[in-house]
Amino acid sequence: MKIIERLELGEYATFKPNKELPRHRWFYFKEGFSRDLVHYLLKKYDVDSGDWVLDPFMGVGTTPLTCREYGVNTVGIEISPLFKLIAEAKIMDYDIEDIKKYFNYLLSYRKRIDLNGIHGLLKKAFPKPSLIDILRIREAIENIYEGRYRNLFYLALLSAANKSTYMIKDGSKLRFSKRNIPPFIDVFRRTVNMIIRDIIEMELKNVYYYLYQGDARQMTMVEDESIDLVITSPPYLNKIEYTTVYEIEYLILYGDTRVNPLRSYIGLTFSRRDFIELPKIIDKDLPPAAHAYFNDMYKVLNEIYRVLRGGGKAILVVGQGIFPDRIIPSDEILAKLGREIGFRRPEIWVINRRIAVRNRTIKIGVANESIVILSK
Ligand SMILES: C[S@@+](CC[C@H](N)C(=O)[O-])C[C@H]1O[C@@H](n2cnc3c(N)ncnc32)[C@H](O)[C@@H]1O
């Protein structure tokens, strides 16, 4: 297996470069990668208009949005309704006059908001006047009957709430710190104005784009051999931030912190009954969480193989798994699983090397972040 060092790509595997980019900046998603990485891969693999690019772990939609900028057709799949809503809001077309009309309606909406019965986390996260404004605007948004505008304003609401909160997303936990923060309503106005500017400034091409809420392990909505390139980043082994860190967003949008009652987050909870027979290359002594993860990812890789055309490629941005006693080389294991399924010439580009520690001081080893390339 070819393993090469491409550390110059490391920065592109983060969401940081998107913070300055129109539309991409509408919602900060720490677990995302950058427009520049997707752009680089589309060019490198000569993707043409008429081709189809799939991201089965679309997150907040960096891959599909970049495909619309670039001019290629795209399919995105995401299990979380929250992230799917954000991805969809970022990629759609809007009429500026309609946005302004709804915006004026939201700002003029008057209703007494009762904080009794509101979840304690929300009361901790916002000063009272901001929380009242958030809940009032949220209620007004529900009255917008055109789904795409409703979602756009939900996105603006969440984005503004994230910038006017005592809450700090700290690794896999939420922290609260009473700091000087701007009033929500001011940030909301600025956010909607930025959204309007971005829509005017950024040209999106006329392509087909289909975004689904669904499960990468069972992509029934995608036909066999219909995809030319897969660009994706699955959740990293043993890094489970998606449920707790986005609790506030879930509370604002859905009124509870329920994420999804099914076992739908790769590697999060598991029962041995779900396990399928993995190829012998998988070490039997892996921790159960790792076993569950590769079990899920084996299903995903099989699905990716099914939907790719012959000659198509799958590009996966993955992190190695950090456990208290060892680093598990997920990149190499996924490449080997891919080979078992029928992918040819797996290649690994190492893009980041990070020292992993436990109890803040004891070194476990070096955990790589890599790009795994599989060819059908
Ligand atoms: C590393 S993030 C991808 C971020 C994306 N590249 C971006 O820039 O926004 C992985 C995503 O996979 C989603 N996910 C987890 N399990 C899934 C599953 N079984 N099917 C589809 N998506 C899933 C998570 O909710 C998360 O949004």
The ligand as a Tripos MOL2 file, in Angstrom:
@<TRIPOS>MOLECULE
LIG
   27    29     1     0     0
SMALL
NO_CHARGES

@<TRIPOS>ATOM
      1 C1        -16.6940   14.5800    9.8850 C.3       1 LIG1
      2 S1        -18.3890   15.0530    9.6880 S.3       1 LIG1
      3 C2        -18.4520   15.5250    8.0050 C.3       1 LIG1
      4 C3        -18.2940   17.0080    7.8060 C.3       1 LIG1
      5 C4        -18.3950   17.4890    6.3720 C.3       1 LIG1
      6 N1        -17.2710   17.0560    5.5680 N.3       1 LIG1
      7 C5        -18.4880   19.0280    6.3500 C.2       1 LIG1
      8 O1        -17.5700   19.7020    5.8570 O.co2     1 LIG1
      9 O2        -19.4800   19.5480    6.8960 O.co2     1 LIG1
     10 C6        -19.2080   13.4960    9.7010 C.3       1 LIG1
     11 C7        -20.7230   13.5790    9.5550 C.3       1 LIG1
     12 O3        -21.2510   12.2670    9.4220 O.3       1 LIG1
     13 C8        -22.5450   12.2540   10.0090 C.3       1 LIG1
     14 N2        -22.9270   10.8310   10.2300 N.ar      1 LIG1
     15 C9        -22.6490   10.0340   11.2890 C.ar      1 LIG1
     16 N3        -23.1530    8.7870   11.0970 N.ar      1 LIG1
     17 C10       -23.7430    8.7960    9.8830 C.ar      1 LIG1
     18 C11       -24.4180    7.8200    9.1050 C.ar      1 LIG1
     19 N4        -24.5880    6.5740    9.5610 N.pl3     1 LIG1
     20 N5        -24.8970    8.1640    7.8750 N.ar      1 LIG1
     21 C12       -24.7330    9.4420    7.3990 C.ar      1 LIG1
     22 N6        -24.1210   10.4220    8.1050 N.ar      1 LIG1
     23 C13       -23.6240   10.1110    9.3170 C.ar      1 LIG1
     24 C14       -22.3860   13.1000   11.2550 C.3       1 LIG1
     25 O4        -23.6270   13.5670   11.7110 O.3       1 LIG1
     26 C15       -21.4600   14.2070   10.7380 C.3       1 LIG1
     27 O5        -22.2040   15.3030   10.2780 O.3       1 LIG1
@<TRIPOS>BOND
     1     1     2 1
     2     2     3 1
     3     2    10 1
     4     3     4 1
     5     4     5 1
     6     5     6 1
     7     5     7 1
     8     7     8 2
     9     7     9 1
    10    10    11 1
    11    11    12 1
    12    11    26 1
    13    12    13 1
    14    13    14 1
    15    13    24 1
    16    14    15 ar
    17    14    23 ar
    18    15    16 ar
    19    16    17 ar
    20    17    18 ar
    21    17    23 ar
    22    18    19 1
    23    18    20 ar
    24    20    21 ar
    25    21    22 ar
    26    22    23 ar
    27    24    25 1
    28    24    26 1
    29    26    27 1
@<TRIPOS>SUBSTRUCTURE
     1 LIG1         1 GROUP 0 **** ****
